[in-house]
Amino acid sequence: MIGSLASPYPLKSITDAELQQLTQTLWNWKICEACQNGETCINSRCSWRRSARLERFFDFYKYVTSSYVPDLLPASTPALRNHDDVFEIIRLLQAYPDMKRSELTHEYFSKRDRPPPSSDQHWAFNLAVQVMSMVKCSAENQPSGLLELGTQPIQWLYNESLAEFISRAFPQKDTGNLHIYDGSGEIRDIKSALSAKRLRKIAGLRFQGTDDLRNHLKMDVKKGLWKFTITQPSSGST
Ligand SMILES: [Zn+2]
């Protein structure tokens, strides 16, 4: 028997209660008791009322997690046994953004009786980071067979913290000002006046969704395509 596994896809399905836990973990959503019991919401301040708007993000989460196949050795258990494990790793990453990847991985898996192989541990952390940041990342020396097709992942180095990885993935650039002369001959910065509607109508641009945040607002000049993320989860919102 290879490892201890009831299903080759331990995260294949997800319940509404687990999706609620996901929003509580990522954005500290305050969800009323009725919603937690699957009943009609009567609390106007309940965060779950906004859940319909997150359908695309939930689809992204389901896609990322349902395709997880543990890399198992005999007598080992999957790094991600259920969705709770994903949420726990996310909470650890949120709590220690300045701790090195190698230290975090050791800290988390050393508590297990039968720790999974290191390749599976790295896979679990890559997946948690992808859920948090919508960026595909890989570990150093990760076999190419374990990498997903599509956008090339960025390596999150063992001696690098999550904060360092994110700032490398999203280098800050000064976009400068977009100055034009208005009708009266005055110079105006038009950046604040740019909207998706105007860009589509006036500049003839088209928009395309992306599930990789690195592609957010990237423009394909030849095709006149501007990419935007499938959803914009706001950190800390309630
Ligand atoms: Zn509610």
Residues whose N, C-alpha, C, O or C-beta is under 5 A from the ligand:
A	BS01	ZN	C32 C35 C41 N43 C46 W48
